[in-house]
Amino acid sequence: MPTKPDTSPDLALLGLLQLVSPALPIGAFAFSQGLESAFELGWVRDEESLSEWLSGVLEDGLTRCELPVIDRLYGAFADQQGDTVAEWDHWLAATRETAELAAEDSRLGASLTRLLGSLALLPNDERLPGEDSLTPLLPPQAGYVTMFSWAAYQRGIPVHQAQLGFAWAWLENQLAVACKALPLGHTAAQRIIERLRSELVVAVDRAKHLDDDALGPVLPGVALASALHETQYSRLFRS
């Protein structure tokens, strides 16, 4: 059975800060999610166009995909429904439209799994008395969103805060990419955060009200940028 989650609000907050920290050693810094290709193509050129790009990805991507699925995965962990966890993990994998986006999700998931294992934070899937078989709570080779949701649940982080933390980590990573690959200063990045942080709150609130049949990212630009990135001549990032 899974380890009993932490219940202290202070420990939960610290657990969230740990989970979304850029210092978390899972290699998220190596991926741009197609943003580097958008720079090369001239789709994103400056502070204003970057802010518009990120706002669109948040609205049509995270709001309709990762954020609502975190809520569903969290509930499945709470109810110990390994089949449901596996279904959503497979669904997330099916939404990755390019080889690079799929590789990012699987590699980050594997890295986070190894890290959680070294911290003794993985579930112990033990057979209950009288059971002939057991559905593991975590599927083999679980993706990043699934492992993030498990870590949030295990740390006792409220799901709303976990969703906000996930969105915040995504935004920080995208801005870190821009600061490396664009002539964009850190002050400009902070201005973008100031514009978009209220949108993160709106995104989480909207995600809570979406039915299952309304889920699915609508990001043709990101998919095209990611596909073109596979053959981009000069690049800093894996995706």
Disulfide bonds with the S-S distance in Angstrom:
none
